[in-house]
Amino acid sequence: MKKLILSAAFLAFAGIASVKANETNSLQAITVQQDSTTKTPVKIEDLPDAVKATLASEKYKDWAPLAAYLVTDGKKTEYYQVDVKKAEETASLKIGKDGVVVE
């Protein structure tokens, strides 16, 4: 009798705890966007005069330029990315060819 009750309880538990796994046949579209941004290294001394003037302005004069890049994105906009350092703090400035800082 014990075995019968134990077997019935086991079957009831197995019936309740069984997982209903269904195979899904849904297809998902995966899209990959190609980044068309190019980043060309530029020497600090080869930067345009307007960019050098911006770096020498009162706002940025305490920052020392470390590296510069000419960045061209897919929209054909060009700006200079200048990596700068002040004490232990580092930052990157985006400056247009006309010397205006791009946000």
Biopython code that builds the backbone (N, CA, C, O; Angstrom):
import numpy as np
from Bio.PDB.StructureBuilder import StructureBuilder

atoms = [
    (1, "MET", "N", (0.814, -1.178, 0.000)),
    (1, "MET", "CA", (0.000, 0.000, 0.000)),
    (1, "MET", "C", (0.879, 1.272, 0.000)),
    (1, "MET", "O", (0.574, 2.261, -0.667)),
    (2, "LYS", "N", (1.974, 1.207, 0.771)),
    (2, "LYS", "CA", (2.893, 2.332, 0.793)),
    (2, "LYS", "C", (3.490, 2.591, -0.579)),
    (2, "LYS", "O", (3.630, 3.735, -1.011)),
    (3, "LYS", "N", (3.838, 1.507, -1.252)),
    (3, "LYS", "CA", (4.439, 1.644, -2.573)),
    (3, "LYS", "C", (3.441, 2.224, -3.564)),
    (3, "LYS", "O", (3.812, 3.004, -4.441)),
    (4, "LEU", "N", (2.190, 1.849, -3.427)),
    (4, "LEU", "CA", (1.157, 2.357, -4.324)),
    (4, "LEU", "C", (0.951, 3.857, -4.119)),
    (4, "LEU", "O", (0.850, 4.602, -5.095)),
    (5, "ILE", "N", (0.888, 4.302, -2.891)),
    (5, "ILE", "CA", (0.698, 5.715, -2.599)),
    (5, "ILE", "C", (1.940, 6.511, -3.021)),
    (5, "ILE", "O", (1.829, 7.600, -3.584)),
    (6, "LEU", "N", (3.128, 5.946, -2.737)),
    (6, "LEU", "CA", (4.360, 6.611, -3.125)),
    (6, "LEU", "C", (4.476, 6.726, -4.638)),
    (6, "LEU", "O", (4.906, 7.761, -5.148)),
    (7, "SER", "N", (4.095, 5.671, -5.363)),
    (7, "SER", "CA", (4.132, 5.699, -6.829)),
    (7, "SER", "C", (3.143, 6.721, -7.386)),
    (7, "SER", "O", (3.452, 7.439, -8.337)),
    (8, "ALA", "N", (1.968, 6.780, -6.796)),
    (8, "ALA", "CA", (0.952, 7.730, -7.257)),
    (8, "ALA", "C", (1.433, 9.162, -7.001)),
    (8, "ALA", "O", (1.253, 10.037, -7.847)),
    (9, "ALA", "N", (2.036, 9.397, -5.848)),
    (9, "ALA", "CA", (2.539, 10.730, -5.535)),
    (9, "ALA", "C", (3.672, 11.110, -6.487)),
    (9, "ALA", "O", (3.755, 12.254, -6.933)),
    (10, "PHE", "N", (4.541, 10.149, -6.796)),
    (10, "PHE", "CA", (5.637, 10.414, -7.716)),
    (10, "PHE", "C", (5.118, 10.744, -9.112)),
    (10, "PHE", "O", (5.602, 11.683, -9.744)),
    (11, "LEU", "N", (4.153, 9.995, -9.591)),
    (11, "LEU", "CA", (3.582, 10.267, -10.916)),
    (11, "LEU", "C", (2.864, 11.610, -10.949)),
    (11, "LEU", "O", (2.935, 12.331, -11.944)),
    (12, "ALA", "N", (2.173, 11.948, -9.861)),
    (12, "ALA", "CA", (1.484, 13.237, -9.816)),
    (12, "ALA", "C", (2.500, 14.387, -9.843)),
    (12, "ALA", "O", (2.306, 15.379, -10.546)),
    (13, "PHE", "N", (3.566, 14.245, -9.084)),
    (13, "PHE", "CA", (4.604, 15.271, -9.071)),
    (13, "PHE", "C", (5.284, 15.390, -10.435)),
    (13, "PHE", "O", (5.551, 16.496, -10.903)),
    (14, "ALA", "N", (5.563, 14.251, -11.068)),
    (14, "ALA", "CA", (6.204, 14.266, -12.377)),
    (14, "ALA", "C", (5.288, 14.911, -13.413)),
    (14, "ALA", "O", (5.767, 15.608, -14.307)),
    (15, "GLY", "N", (4.009, 14.693, -13.308)),
    (15, "GLY", "CA", (3.061, 15.300, -14.243)),
    (15, "GLY", "C", (2.969, 16.800, -14.080)),
    (15, "GLY", "O", (2.826, 17.529, -15.061)),
    (16, "ILE", "N", (3.049, 17.267, -12.841)),
    (16, "ILE", "CA", (2.970, 18.697, -12.579)),
    (16, "ILE", "C", (4.265, 19.398, -12.981)),
    (16, "ILE", "O", (4.239, 20.504, -13.521)),
    (17, "ALA", "N", (5.400, 18.747, -12.714)),
    (17, "ALA", "CA", (6.697, 19.386, -12.921)),
    (17, "ALA", "C", (7.246, 19.218, -14.328)),
    (17, "ALA", "O", (8.332, 19.720, -14.619)),
    (18, "SER", "N", (6.547, 18.543, -15.192)),
    (18, "SER", "CA", (7.084, 18.325, -16.541)),
    (18, "SER", "C", (7.127, 19.640, -17.316)),
    (18, "SER", "O", (6.245, 20.487, -17.176)),
    (19, "VAL", "N", (8.149, 19.793, -18.121)),
    (19, "VAL", "CA", (8.354, 20.993, -18.906)),
    (19, "VAL", "C", (7.809, 20.760, -20.297)),
    (19, "VAL", "O", (8.062, 19.734, -20.927)),
    (20, "LYS", "N", (7.065, 21.726, -20.751)),
    (20, "LYS", "CA", (6.528, 21.626, -22.111)),
    (20, "LYS", "C", (7.402, 22.472, -23.013)),
    (20, "LYS", "O", (7.197, 23.680, -23.132)),
    (21, "ALA", "N", (8.354, 21.852, -23.636)),
    (21, "ALA", "CA", (9.267, 22.554, -24.531)),
    (21, "ALA", "C", (8.758, 22.413, -25.944)),
    (21, "ALA", "O", (8.663, 21.306, -26.473)),
    (22, "ASN", "N", (8.434, 23.522, -26.547)),
    (22, "ASN", "CA", (7.994, 23.536, -27.938)),
    (22, "ASN", "C", (9.099, 24.105, -28.799)),
    (22, "ASN", "O", (9.806, 25.034, -28.410)),
    (23, "GLU", "N", (9.228, 23.536, -29.956)),
    (23, "GLU", "CA", (10.225, 24.039, -30.888)),
    (23, "GLU", "C", (9.699, 25.323, -31.511)),
    (23, "GLU", "O", (8.573, 25.367, -32.007)),
    (24, "THR", "N", (10.515, 26.362, -31.481)),
    (24, "THR", "CA", (10.096, 27.616, -32.088)),
    (24, "THR", "C", (10.721, 27.734, -33.470)),
    (24, "THR", "O", (11.901, 27.449, -33.671)),
    (25, "ASN", "N", (9.922, 28.149, -34.381)),
    (25, "ASN", "CA", (10.376, 28.284, -35.762)),
    (25, "ASN", "C", (10.337, 29.736, -36.214)),
    (25, "ASN", "O", (10.169, 30.014, -37.402)),
    (26, "SER", "N", (10.489, 30.651, -35.285)),
    (26, "SER", "CA", (10.447, 32.056, -35.683)),
    (26, "SER", "C", (11.838, 32.489, -36.123)),
    (26, "SER", "O", (12.835, 32.219, -35.453)),
    (27, "LEU", "N", (11.878, 33.148, -37.234)),
    (27, "LEU", "CA", (13.135, 33.666, -37.766)),
    (27, "LEU", "C", (13.259, 35.130, -37.392)),
    (27, "LEU", "O", (12.295, 35.890, -37.487)),
    (28, "GLN", "N", (14.430, 35.515, -36.974)),
    (28, "GLN", "CA", (14.671, 36.901, -36.636)),
    (28, "GLN", "C", (15.698, 37.468, -37.607)),
    (28, "GLN", "O", (16.716, 36.844, -37.902)),
    (29, "ALA", "N", (15.406, 38.646, -38.085)),
    (29, "ALA", "CA", (16.325, 39.305, -39.010)),
    (29, "ALA", "C", (17.419, 40.001, -38.210)),
    (29, "ALA", "O", (17.139, 40.727, -37.256)),
    (30, "ILE", "N", (18.638, 39.776, -38.597)),
    (30, "ILE", "CA", (19.776, 40.405, -37.954)),
    (30, "ILE", "C", (20.370, 41.399, -38.938)),
    (30, "ILE", "O", (20.764, 41.042, -40.048)),
    (31, "THR", "N", (20.427, 42.646, -38.511)),
    (31, "THR", "CA", (21.002, 43.666, -39.375)),
    (31, "THR", "C", (22.283, 44.192, -38.748)),
    (31, "THR", "O", (22.361, 44.401, -37.538)),
    (32, "VAL", "N", (23.260, 44.396, -39.573)),
    (32, "VAL", "CA", (24.545, 44.922, -39.128)),
    (32, "VAL", "C", (24.807, 46.208, -39.898)),
    (32, "VAL", "O", (24.773, 46.234, -41.128)),
    (33, "GLN", "N", (25.068, 47.273, -39.147)),
    (33, "GLN", "CA", (25.378, 48.529, -39.803)),
    (33, "GLN", "C", (26.894, 48.695, -39.849)),
    (33, "GLN", "O", (27.584, 48.585, -38.835)),
    (34, "GLN", "N", (27.371, 48.954, -41.018)),
    (34, "GLN", "CA", (28.798, 49.140, -41.188)),
    (34, "GLN", "C", (29.148, 50.580, -40.843)),
    (34, "GLN", "O", (28.540, 51.524, -41.348)),
    (35, "ASP", "N", (30.122, 50.726, -39.991)),
    (35, "ASP", "CA", (30.555, 52.060, -39.594)),
    (35, "ASP", "C", (31.511, 52.588, -40.657)),
    (35, "ASP", "O", (32.560, 51.999, -40.916)),
    (36, "SER", "N", (31.137, 53.693, -41.259)),
    (36, "SER", "CA", (31.963, 54.246, -42.333)),
    (36, "SER", "C", (32.819, 55.405, -41.841)),
    (36, "SER", "O", (33.253, 56.241, -42.633)),
    (37, "THR", "N", (33.059, 55.455, -40.548)),
    (37, "THR", "CA", (33.894, 56.510, -39.988)),
    (37, "THR", "C", (35.359, 56.147, -40.147)),
    (37, "THR", "O", (35.773, 55.034, -39.822)),
    (38, "THR", "N", (36.139, 57.094, -40.648)),
    (38, "THR", "CA", (37.581, 56.871, -40.767)),
    (38, "THR", "C", (38.297, 57.838, -39.842)),
    (38, "THR", "O", (37.891, 58.990, -39.689)),
    (39, "LYS", "N", (39.356, 57.359, -39.236)),
    (39, "LYS", "CA", (40.127, 58.140, -38.266)),
    (39, "LYS", "C", (41.588, 58.095, -38.699)),
    (39, "LYS", "O", (42.245, 57.060, -38.590)),
    (40, "THR", "N", (42.086, 59.218, -39.186)),
    (40, "THR", "CA", (43.448, 59.301, -39.701)),
    (40, "THR", "C", (44.322, 60.089, -38.722)),
    (40, "THR", "O", (43.985, 61.220, -38.373)),
    (41, "PRO", "N", (45.437, 59.509, -38.276)),
    (41, "PRO", "CA", (46.321, 60.255, -37.365)),
    (41, "PRO", "C", (46.924, 61.487, -38.037)),
    (41, "PRO", "O", (47.273, 61.463, -39.218)),
    (42, "VAL", "N", (47.039, 62.556, -37.262)),
    (42, "VAL", "CA", (47.612, 63.812, -37.741)),
    (42, "VAL", "C", (48.610, 64.286, -36.684)),
    (42, "VAL", "O", (48.351, 64.180, -35.485)),
    (43, "LYS", "N", (49.743, 64.805, -37.135)),
    (43, "LYS", "CA", (50.706, 65.362, -36.193)),
    (43, "LYS", "C", (50.145, 66.662, -35.620)),
    (43, "LYS", "O", (49.454, 67.409, -36.311)),
    (44, "ILE", "N", (50.449, 66.919, -34.361)),
    (44, "ILE", "CA", (49.951, 68.127, -33.697)),
    (44, "ILE", "C", (50.399, 69.385, -34.445)),
    (44, "ILE", "O", (49.629, 70.334, -34.595)),
    (45, "GLU", "N", (51.632, 69.382, -34.903)),
    (45, "GLU", "CA", (52.138, 70.572, -35.603)),
    (45, "GLU", "C", (51.517, 70.747, -36.989)),
    (45, "GLU", "O", (51.621, 71.824, -37.577)),
    (46, "ASP", "N", (50.872, 69.706, -37.518)),
    (46, "ASP", "CA", (50.240, 69.788, -38.839)),
    (46, "ASP", "C", (48.768, 70.179, -38.771)),
    (46, "ASP", "O", (48.099, 70.227, -39.803)),
    (47, "LEU", "N", (48.252, 70.458, -37.576)),
    (47, "LEU", "CA", (46.852, 70.863, -37.449)),
    (47, "LEU", "C", (46.650, 72.232, -38.104)),
    (47, "LEU", "O", (47.582, 73.034, -38.150)),
    (48, "PRO", "N", (45.444, 72.506, -38.610)),
    (48, "PRO", "CA", (45.175, 73.833, -39.186)),
    (48, "PRO", "C", (45.336, 74.932, -38.131)),
    (48, "PRO", "O", (45.196, 74.685, -36.933)),
    (49, "ASP", "N", (45.629, 76.131, -38.593)),
    (49, "ASP", "CA", (45.858, 77.253, -37.686)),
    (49, "ASP", "C", (44.639, 77.534, -36.805)),
    (49, "ASP", "O", (44.791, 77.897, -35.639)),
    (50, "ALA", "N", (43.442, 77.372, -37.351)),
    (50, "ALA", "CA", (42.231, 77.639, -36.571)),
    (50, "ALA", "C", (42.119, 76.659, -35.395)),
    (50, "ALA", "O", (41.696, 77.042, -34.304)),
    (51, "VAL", "N", (42.495, 75.406, -35.619)),
    (51, "VAL", "CA", (42.450, 74.397, -34.555)),
    (51, "VAL", "C", (43.521, 74.702, -33.510)),
    (51, "VAL", "O", (43.273, 74.592, -32.309)),
    (52, "LYS", "N", (44.703, 75.081, -33.968)),
    (52, "LYS", "CA", (45.775, 75.449, -33.030)),
    (52, "LYS", "C", (45.371, 76.666, -32.192)),
    (52, "LYS", "O", (45.681, 76.733, -31.003)),
    (53, "ALA", "N", (44.681, 77.628, -32.813)),
    (53, "ALA", "CA", (44.231, 78.815, -32.087)),
    (53, "ALA", "C", (43.214, 78.440, -31.011)),
    (53, "ALA", "O", (43.226, 79.003, -29.916)),
    (54, "THR", "N", (42.347, 77.500, -31.322)),
    (54, "THR", "CA", (41.369, 77.036, -30.327)),
    (54, "THR", "C", (42.066, 76.364, -29.158)),
    (54, "THR", "O", (41.701, 76.588, -28.004)),
    (55, "LEU", "N", (43.067, 75.540, -29.447)),
    (55, "LEU", "CA", (43.806, 74.861, -28.378)),
    (55, "LEU", "C", (44.591, 75.857, -27.525)),
    (55, "LEU", "O", (44.823, 75.606, -26.342)),
    (56, "ALA", "N", (45.003, 76.984, -28.113)),
    (56, "ALA", "CA", (45.763, 77.994, -27.380)),
    (56, "ALA", "C", (44.861, 79.010, -26.679)),
    (56, "ALA", "O", (45.348, 79.888, -25.966)),
    (57, "SER", "N", (43.537, 78.892, -26.884)),
    (57, "SER", "CA", (42.620, 79.865, -26.282)),
    (57, "SER", "C", (42.599, 79.717, -24.760)),
    (57, "SER", "O", (43.093, 78.734, -24.207)),
    (58, "GLU", "N", (42.024, 80.701, -24.111)),
    (58, "GLU", "CA", (41.979, 80.754, -22.638)),
    (58, "GLU", "C", (41.329, 79.499, -22.049)),
    (58, "GLU", "O", (41.772, 79.006, -21.011)),
    (59, "LYS", "N", (40.303, 78.989, -22.687)),
    (59, "LYS", "CA", (39.554, 77.838, -22.164)),
    (59, "LYS", "C", (40.378, 76.551, -22.184)),
    (59, "LYS", "O", (40.222, 75.713, -21.295)),
    (60, "TYR", "N", (41.242, 76.379, -23.166)),
    (60, "TYR", "CA", (41.973, 75.121, -23.340)),
    (60, "TYR", "C", (43.481, 75.250, -23.164)),
    (60, "TYR", "O", (44.209, 74.289, -23.413)),
    (61, "LYS", "N", (43.962, 76.405, -22.744)),
    (61, "LYS", "CA", (45.412, 76.607, -22.691)),
    (61, "LYS", "C", (46.105, 75.719, -21.657)),
    (61, "LYS", "O", (47.293, 75.434, -21.804)),
    (62, "ASP", "N", (45.395, 75.272, -20.612)),
    (62, "ASP", "CA", (45.992, 74.407, -19.591)),
    (62, "ASP", "C", (46.041, 72.944, -20.026)),
    (62, "ASP", "O", (46.668, 72.123, -19.357)),
    (63, "TRP", "N", (45.397, 72.615, -21.121)),
    (63, "TRP", "CA", (45.355, 71.235, -21.610)),
    (63, "TRP", "C", (46.489, 71.031, -22.614)),
    (63, "TRP", "O", (46.680, 71.838, -23.524)),
    (64, "ALA", "N", (47.234, 69.946, -22.437)),
    (64, "ALA", "CA", (48.337, 69.623, -23.353)),
    (64, "ALA", "C", (47.854, 68.597, -24.380)),
    (64, "ALA", "O", (47.379, 67.527, -24.000)),
    (65, "PRO", "N", (47.967, 68.908, -25.675)),
    (65, "PRO", "CA", (47.544, 67.936, -26.689)),
    (65, "PRO", "C", (48.498, 66.737, -26.740)),
    (65, "PRO", "O", (49.719, 66.895, -26.747)),
    (66, "LEU", "N", (47.916, 65.544, -26.775)),
    (66, "LEU", "CA", (48.699, 64.308, -26.839)),
    (66, "LEU", "C", (48.715, 63.705, -28.234)),
    (66, "LEU", "O", (49.762, 63.293, -28.731)),
    (67, "ALA", "N", (47.546, 63.658, -28.860)),
    (67, "ALA", "CA", (47.418, 63.058, -30.189)),
    (67, "ALA", "C", (46.267, 63.744, -30.914)),
    (67, "ALA", "O", (45.358, 64.287, -30.287)),
    (68, "ALA", "N", (46.320, 63.710, -32.239)),
    (68, "ALA", "CA", (45.259, 64.316, -33.042)),
    (68, "ALA", "C", (44.902, 63.385, -34.191)),
    (68, "ALA", "O", (45.754, 62.679, -34.729)),
    (69, "TYR", "N", (43.621, 63.399, -34.555)),
    (69, "TYR", "CA", (43.111, 62.551, -35.635)),
    (69, "TYR", "C", (42.146, 63.371, -36.480)),
    (69, "TYR", "O", (41.398, 64.200, -35.963)),
    (70, "LEU", "N", (42.173, 63.130, -37.777)),
    (70, "LEU", "CA", (41.172, 63.689, -38.674)),
    (70, "LEU", "C", (40.089, 62.632, -38.818)),
    (70, "LEU", "O", (40.351, 61.538, -39.317)),
    (71, "VAL", "N", (38.878, 62.952, -38.386)),
    (71, "VAL", "CA", (37.768, 62.003, -38.397)),
    (71, "VAL", "C", (36.794, 62.410, -39.482)),
    (71, "VAL", "O", (36.344, 63.555, -39.528)),
    (72, "THR", "N", (36.469, 61.466, -40.361)),
    (72, "THR", "CA", (35.478, 61.674, -41.417)),
    (72, "THR", "C", (34.401, 60.617, -41.231)),
    (72, "THR", "O", (34.689, 59.420, -41.272)),
    (73, "ASP", "N", (33.156, 61.055, -41.027)),
    (73, "ASP", "CA", (32.092, 60.077, -40.855)),
    (73, "ASP", "C", (31.350, 59.847, -42.167)),
    (73, "ASP", "O", (31.700, 60.434, -43.192)),
    (74, "GLY", "N", (30.347, 59.012, -42.139)),
    (74, "GLY", "CA", (29.607, 58.652, -43.341)),
    (74, "GLY", "C", (28.860, 59.814, -43.957)),
    (74, "GLY", "O", (28.513, 59.760, -45.137)),
    (75, "LYS", "N", (28.603, 60.855, -43.201)),
    (75, "LYS", "CA", (27.881, 62.018, -43.715)),
    (75, "LYS", "C", (28.822, 63.031, -44.345)),
    (75, "LYS", "O", (28.409, 64.138, -44.689)),
    (76, "LYS", "N", (30.074, 62.660, -44.496)),
    (76, "LYS", "CA", (31.114, 63.496, -45.100)),
    (76, "LYS", "C", (31.431, 64.737, -44.265)),
    (76, "LYS", "O", (31.925, 65.733, -44.793)),
    (77, "THR", "N", (31.148, 64.677, -42.970)),
    (77, "THR", "CA", (31.570, 65.764, -42.101)),
    (77, "THR", "C", (32.942, 65.428, -41.548)),
    (77, "THR", "O", (33.220, 64.284, -41.187)),
    (78, "GLU", "N", (33.780, 66.421, -41.486)),
    (78, "GLU", "CA", (35.144, 66.233, -41.007)),
    (78, "GLU", "C", (35.381, 67.102, -39.787)),
    (78, "GLU", "O", (34.942, 68.251, -39.727)),
    (79, "TYR", "N", (36.077, 66.542, -38.823)),
    (79, "TYR", "CA", (36.506, 67.299, -37.661)),
    (79, "TYR", "C", (37.791, 66.678, -37.139)),
    (79, "TYR", "O", (38.146, 65.557, -37.505)),
    (80, "TYR", "N", (38.475, 67.408, -36.290)),
    (80, "TYR", "CA", (39.700, 66.898, -35.681)),
    (80, "TYR", "C", (39.391, 66.472, -34.254)),
    (80, "TYR", "O", (38.812, 67.229, -33.476)),
    (81, "GLN", "N", (39.784, 65.258, -33.925)),
    (81, "GLN", "CA", (39.677, 64.787, -32.552)),
    (81, "GLN", "C", (41.058, 64.947, -31.929)),
    (81, "GLN", "O", (42.027, 64.334, -32.376)),
    (82, "VAL", "N", (41.136, 65.771, -30.902)),
    (82, "VAL", "CA", (42.411, 66.034, -30.249)),
    (82, "VAL", "C", (42.326, 65.481, -28.826)),
    (82, "VAL", "O", (41.505, 65.932, -28.028)),
    (83, "ASP", "N", (43.176, 64.505, -28.514)),
    (83, "ASP", "CA", (43.247, 63.957, -27.165)),
    (83, "ASP", "C", (44.145, 64.867, -26.341)),
    (83, "ASP", "O", (45.289, 65.128, -26.713)),
    (84, "VAL", "N", (43.620, 65.349, -25.222)),
    (84, "VAL", "CA", (44.346, 66.304, -24.385)),
    (84, "VAL", "C", (44.448, 65.789, -22.956)),
    (84, "VAL", "O", (43.679, 64.925, -22.534)),
    (85, "LYS", "N", (45.422, 66.340, -22.211)),
    (85, "LYS", "CA", (45.641, 65.926, -20.836)),
    (85, "LYS", "C", (45.937, 67.155, -19.980)),
    (85, "LYS", "O", (46.647, 68.073, -20.391)),
    (86, "LYS", "N", (45.368, 67.138, -18.774)),
    (86, "LYS", "CA", (45.594, 68.204, -17.795)),
    (86, "LYS", "C", (45.788, 67.513, -16.454)),
    (86, "LYS", "O", (44.836, 66.977, -15.885)),
    (87, "ALA", "N", (47.007, 67.522, -15.950)),
    (87, "ALA", "CA", (47.385, 66.796, -14.716)),
    (87, "ALA", "C", (47.078, 65.308, -14.926)),
    (87, "ALA", "O", (47.677, 64.683, -15.801)),
    (88, "GLU", "N", (46.180, 64.739, -14.161)),
    (88, "GLU", "CA", (45.826, 63.318, -14.304)),
    (88, "GLU", "C", (44.567, 63.115, -15.137)),
    (88, "GLU", "O", (44.171, 61.978, -15.393)),
    (89, "GLU", "N", (43.943, 64.192, -15.556)),
    (89, "GLU", "CA", (42.690, 64.134, -16.296)),
    (89, "GLU", "C", (42.946, 64.133, -17.795)),
    (89, "GLU", "O", (43.758, 64.914, -18.291)),
    (90, "THR", "N", (42.252, 63.253, -18.519)),
    (90, "THR", "CA", (42.366, 63.222, -19.978)),
    (90, "THR", "C", (40.986, 63.444, -20.594)),
    (90, "THR", "O", (39.961, 63.154, -19.977)),
    (91, "ALA", "N", (40.982, 63.961, -21.814)),
    (91, "ALA", "CA", (39.732, 64.226, -22.517)),
    (91, "ALA", "C", (40.001, 64.222, -24.014)),
    (91, "ALA", "O", (41.151, 64.233, -24.454)),
    (92, "SER", "N", (38.924, 64.206, -24.786)),
    (92, "SER", "CA", (39.011, 64.309, -26.239)),
    (92, "SER", "C", (38.159, 65.486, -26.686)),
    (92, "SER", "O", (37.000, 65.615, -26.294)),
    (93, "LEU", "N", (38.740, 66.328, -27.499)),
    (93, "LEU", "CA", (38.028, 67.478, -28.045)),
    (93, "LEU", "C", (37.742, 67.230, -29.515)),
    (93, "LEU", "O", (38.593, 66.730, -30.251)),
    (94, "LYS", "N", (36.540, 67.581, -29.933)),
    (94, "LYS", "CA", (36.182, 67.524, -31.354)),
    (94, "LYS", "C", (36.161, 68.954, -31.853)),
    (94, "LYS", "O", (35.333, 69.759, -31.426)),
    (95, "ILE", "N", (37.070, 69.266, -32.756)),
    (95, "ILE", "CA", (37.209, 70.636, -33.250)),
    (95, "ILE", "C", (37.074, 70.620, -34.773)),
    (95, "ILE", "O", (37.767, 69.867, -35.457)),
    (96, "GLY", "N", (36.194, 71.442, -35.286)),
    (96, "GLY", "CA", (36.018, 71.553, -36.729)),
    (96, "GLY", "C", (37.211, 72.235, -37.378)),
    (96, "GLY", "O", (38.054, 72.812, -36.692)),
    (97, "LYS", "N", (37.279, 72.167, -38.692)),
    (97, "LYS", "CA", (38.392, 72.791, -39.417)),
    (97, "LYS", "C", (38.440, 74.297, -39.214)),
    (97, "LYS", "O", (39.489, 74.926, -39.351)),
    (98, "ASP", "N", (37.267, 74.871, -38.882)),
    (98, "ASP", "CA", (37.211, 76.313, -38.664)),
    (98, "ASP", "C", (37.561, 76.702, -37.236)),
    (98, "ASP", "O", (37.522, 77.886, -36.900)),
    (99, "GLY", "N", (37.902, 75.734, -36.384)),
    (99, "GLY", "CA", (38.311, 76.029, -35.011)),
    (99, "GLY", "C", (37.183, 76.010, -34.007)),
    (99, "GLY", "O", (37.410, 76.271, -32.826)),
    (100, "VAL", "N", (35.971, 75.709, -34.443)),
    (100, "VAL", "CA", (34.811, 75.676, -33.546)),
    (100, "VAL", "C", (34.725, 74.280, -32.916)),
    (100, "VAL", "O", (34.809, 73.267, -33.610)),
    (101, "VAL", "N", (34.558, 74.249, -31.596)),
    (101, "VAL", "CA", (34.448, 72.971, -30.887)),
    (101, "VAL", "C", (33.079, 72.359, -31.184)),
    (101, "VAL", "O", (32.048, 73.012, -31.022)),
    (102, "VAL", "N", (33.082, 71.097, -31.621)),
    (102, "VAL", "CA", (31.867, 70.371, -31.966)),
    (102, "VAL", "C", (31.443, 69.559, -30.751)),
    (102, "VAL", "O", (32.262, 68.863, -30.152)),
    (103, "GLU", "N", (30.184, 69.643, -30.390)),
    (103, "GLU", "CA", (29.688, 68.894, -29.220)),
    (103, "GLU", "C", (29.252, 67.510, -29.611)),
    (103, "GLU", "O", (28.807, 66.740, -28.761)),
]
sb = StructureBuilder()
sb.init_structure("model")
sb.init_model(0)
sb.init_chain("A")
sb.init_seg("    ")
for serial, (resi, resn, name, xyz) in enumerate(atoms, 1):
    if name == "N":
        sb.init_residue(resn, " ", resi, " ")
    sb.init_atom(name, np.array(xyz, "f"), 0.0, 1.0, " ", f" {name:<3s}", serial, name[0])
structure = sb.get_structure()
